[in-house]
C-alpha cells in the first residue's frame, strides 16, 4: 500500500515513525491517529504583510494549501504561474511527506515564482482553520545569472492543523538565491516542509531557517550540489519553549568537483521542548576538492528539555576538506555571574547571553532588512525588546 493510498483510506500506519531512521525523533504516526478533514477554502483575502512586511512589493499567499493572493500582473523581473499537472518523482520510502504533498496538493497543483531579473519576493503559507489538513506545492526558478531573495513564512492562524508543504527550487547557471524562512506554527500543529534544491554549475544558494516549533514540526532541505564552483550556505535557528518540537534536517549531496558547503545551526530549548538536528553531507565518488563544513550547537535551559543531534559526513572521494562539529550544553555560569556583578538581573542576563549565542547565525544573513527582522524575531522569542 502506498502512502497516498493509505491516507485516502484513513490508514495512517504508513506515516513516518520512530521506526524510520531519519524520522526516529519526529514520530508522526504515534501522534496522528486520524487524518483531519481537508482544510476549506479560505475566502477572505489575507492582506499583504507577514513577518517580512515592507521588504518587498511582490507577495504570494497560499492559505490552507490554495492560492489566496498575488499582487496582479507580473513584473519585468518576477513572473507567477501555475501548473495543474506536475509530475511526482519522489519515492515515498525516501521522501514520504514530499511524495504525499506532490500527490495531494489541491488545484492548482503547483504555484511557481520565476525570477527573470534581480529582485525580491515573499511567499506566505498560512494555516487558517483549526483541526484540518492541507498540502501545498510551490516552485522557485532563478534564471541564469540572476540574483534573487525569497522571504518565506509559515503562519499558524488556526491550531491543531496538519500542514504539509513541498518546495522545489531550481537555480540555473550562475544564479543566486537567498532564502530566509520564519516558521511560526501554532503550538498544537503538525507541520512538515520539504525543500528540494537543484543547483546548476556556478550557482549560489544561501538559506537561513528560524523556527519556534510546533507540537511536531520538521523542516527538511535537500540540496543536489553539482560541484562546479557552486556554493551553498545552510543555516538554522530554533528557539523552543513549553512542549514544542522542531526538527531541522538537511542532506547535501555533492556530485561533482569543486563544490562548497557551509552550514551552521544553533538552537535553544527550554521547559519540556525538544530540538532535533540531522545534517548529512554526502561526497560522491569523483567529487574531489569538495569543501564542506557543518556545525550544530545548542543550549539546554531546563532539566526537562532535550536536544537530539546527528551530524554525518559520508565521503567517497579523495582530496576533500570536510569537517563537522556538534556541542550541546548550558549557559556559562561565570558569564551570568559577571553580568549580575554589573547590575544586570539574572533573567535579563540569561536572555542577553542566549541572544548573543544565536546572533552568530543571524549575522550571516546577507539581506540587511531580513537580518534586522531575524534579530528582532529572536529577541521576541527570548522575551527581549529589540
N, C-alpha and C positions, 0 to 999 in steps of 0.2 A: 504494500500500500504506500503510495507517495504521500508526502507531507500535505500537498494541496488537497488530495482526495480525503485524507484523514480529517482535515479541518472541515471540509464540506459535509462530512458525515458526523461531525461532532466528536470524532475520536482524537483526543489530544495526546495520545501516547507517543506521537511522532515529534512532538515539540522537543527542542534541545533540553537536556537534563544533565545532572551531575555525572551520569554515565558516559557522556561525551566529553573527551579530554579537554577540548577547547571551551567547553561550557560548564566545567565542573564547579566553578564558583558562581555561576549565574544560572541557576536552575529555574527554567520557566515551567517545565512540566509539573514540578512539585507544587506550584502555586496556582497556575491557571487551570482550574478544574473544568470549567466550561467556557467556551468562547463567547465573549459578549456579542450582542447583536451588532449588525453593521451600523456605523455612525450615520445619522441622517444628513441630508444636505443642509448646510448652514447658510440660510438665505440672506442673512444680514451681511452687508459688505463690511469687512474688517478694515477699519480706517488705517491709512499709512502710519507707520511708527515702528513699534517694536524696540528692542534694546539698541538698535543701531540708527535710531531716528536722527535725521539730519545729515547723515553721511553720504546719502545717495538719493537721486530722484527716481531711480529705476528699481521698482519693488514688485515682487511676485508673492502673492499669498496663497497658500494651499491649506484649506481648512477642512478638517475631517476627511482628508485624503483627496479633496476635489479642488480644482482651480477656483479661487474665490475673487482674486483681484489682480489686475495688471494695468499699468497706467495708460494703456491705449496703443497708439501707434509705435512701431519700432523706431529706433534712432539710427544714426549713421554708424554707431559703434556697438549697439546691442540689439539682438533680434530675439523674438519669442515665438515658439511654435509648439504644436502638439503632435504626438504620434499615437495613432489609435491601434496599431498592430506591431508593437516592438516584439522582438524575439525574447526567449528566456534561455540564455546559455548557461545558467547556473545549476550546479549539481547540488541537490538537497542534502546529500551526505556531507558536503564540504561547506556550503553556504546556505543553510536551511532557511533562514529568515529572508535572505536576499531572493532566493528562489520563490519563496512564498509571496513576497511583495511583487515580483515580476509577474506572478500568476494571478494575483488577486487585486491588483491596482484597478480602481474604478475608472470608467471613461471620463476624460481621455486617459488612456493607459500610461502616458508619459508626458510630462511638461518639460520643455527644454529651453534653456537660455544659451544663446551663441554670441560670443564676443568677437566682433569683426574689427574692432579697434580698441585702443587703450581706454578703459572705463571701469566703473564700479557698478555692482548690482546687489540687491538684497533678496533673499528668499526666506519666507517665514512659514514654518509648518505649525499650524495652530490646531490643537485638540480641544474642541469647543463643547463637547457633550459628555456628560457623565456616563460611566458604565457601558461604553460602546467600543467598537473596534474598527480600525481603518488601516488601509495600506496605501502607500503613495510611491510613485516612481518619478524621479527628477533627473535630468541630464544637464551637463555643462560642457560646452565646446569652446575652446580658446584657439583661434586660428593662428597660423604660423607667425611668429614674431610679435604677437600681441601680448601686452601686459595687462592683467585684469585683477580685480579684487572682488571676492564674493563674501558678503556678510550673510551668515546663516543663523537662524534662531529656531528653537523648538519650544513652543509656548503652551503650557498647560492651563487652559481656562476652565476645563472640566476637571474631573478626577475619576479614578478607578477605570480609566480607559486603557486600551491596548493600541499603541501606535507603532506601526512597522513601516520604515522608510528605506527605500533603496535609492542611492545617489550614484550616478555614473558620470565620471569626469574624463574628458579627453583633451589632452594638450598636444597640439601639433608642433612641428619642428621649431625650436627656439622660443616657444610660447612660455609665459609665466603666469601663474595664478597663486594668489594668497587667499586662503580660505580661513575665515575666523568664525568659529561656531560657539554660540552660547545656548546651552541646553538647560532650560528652566521648566522641567516637567513637574507635574503635580506629585504630592507626597505618596499617594496610593496608586500611581500609574505604573503600567508596564510599557516600556518604550525601547525599541531597538532601531538603531540607524546603522546601515551598512553602506560604506562608500567604497566604490571600486575605481581606482585611479589608473589611467593608462597614459604613459608618457612616451613622446617621440624623442629622438636624439636632440640634445641641447635644451630640453625643456626644464623649467624650474617650478617645483610645487612646494609651497610653504603652507603649513597648517597649524592652527592653534585651536584646541578644543577646551572650553571651560564648562564645567558641569557641576550641578548641585545634587545630582542623582534623582532617584525615584524609589518606589518600592522594589522594582527591578529595572535597571537601565543598562543597556550595552551600546556603546558607540565604537563601531569597528571600522577600521580603514585598511584596505589592501591596495598596495601600490605595485604595479608592474613596471619595474625600473629597467630601461634598456641599456644602462651604462651610457656610453657615447656622450660623456660630459653633461649628462642630465644631473640635476641637483634636487635633493629632497630634504625638507626640514619638517619633522613631525613632532609637535609639542602638545602638551596637555596639562590642565589644572583641574583638580577635583577638590571641592570643599563640601564635606558631608557632615551632617548632624542628624540627631534624632535616630530613626531607623532606616535612613536612606541608604541605597546601594547604587554604586556606579562602577561600571566595568569599561575600561578603555583598553581595547585590543587592537593591535596593529600587526600587519605582516607586510614586509617589503621584500620583494624578490628581485635580486639583481641578476639580469640575464645577459649582460654584455660588459665589455671592457670600459674602464674609466668612468665609474659612477660614484656619486657621493650621497650619503645619507647621514643626517644629524638629527638625533632625537633626544628630547628632554621632557620628562613628565614629572610633575610634583603634585603631591596631594596632602590634605589634612582631613583627619577623621575624628569625630567627637561622639559622645553619647554612645549609642549602640549601632553606629553606622559602619558600613563595610565598603572599602575601596578595593578594586581589583585592577591590576595592570598586567597585561600579557603582551609582550613585544617580541616579535620574531623577525630576524633579518636572515634571509637565505641568499647565499652567494653561489650561483650555479656554476658548473664546470665551464671554464673558459672566461669567466667574468673577472679576469685579472685586474690588478690595480684598482680594485674597489676600496673606497674609504668609507667605512660605516661605523658610527658611534651611537651608542644608546645609553641613556641614563634615566633611572627612576629613583625618586627619593620621596619619602613620606614621613609625616609626623602623626603620631597617635596621641590624642589628648585625653583619652579616657581608658580606664581599665577594661571596659566592655566593648570598645571599638576594635576593628580588625582591618588589616591590610594583607592581601594576598598578592604576591608578585611572582612572575615567571618570565624573566628576560632570557631570550635564546639567540644564539648565533649558530647557524648551520652553514659551514663553509666547505665548499667542494672545489675551490680554486686555489692556486698559488699566488704569491706576490700580492697579498692584500693587507690592508691595515684596518683591523676591526677590533672593537672593544665594547664592553658593556659594564655598567655599574649599577648597584642596587643597594639602597640603605633605607632602613625603617627604624625610627627612634622617637624620642620625645624632645621637647624643648630643653634647652640648656639652662639648668638651674642657676648657674653663675651669671648668665646674661640677664635672667629675670631678677636676680638679687641686685645686680649693678643698676638696672633700670629703676628698681624700687629705691635704691640709695639716692637716685637723682629726683625723687619725688613723684615718680610715675606709679599710679596704682597697679596692683598685680594684674588685674583683669585687662587693663589697657596695655600693660607691658607684654602680656602674652599675645594679645591681638596684634600689637605692633611687630613683634618678632615673627609671628606667623605670616603676616602680610609681606614682610621683607623676604622671608623664605620663598614664598610663591612669586615674588616680584621678578625673580630671575627669568622665569618663563615669560611673563607678561612683557618684559623689556625686549624680548626677541621679536615681538610683533612689529612689522615694518610700517604698516599704515598708522600714521600718527593719531588720527581720530579714533580708530579702533583700539589702539593701545591705551588711550585715555579711558575709553569706555570699559575695557577689560580691567584696568586698575580700579575703577570705581565699582565694578561688579564684585571683585574680590573683597574690597573694603566693606561693601554692604553685607556680603555673606559672613564676614567676620565681626559684624556689628560695629564697624567703624565708619564715621562720616569721611567722605573723600572730597 
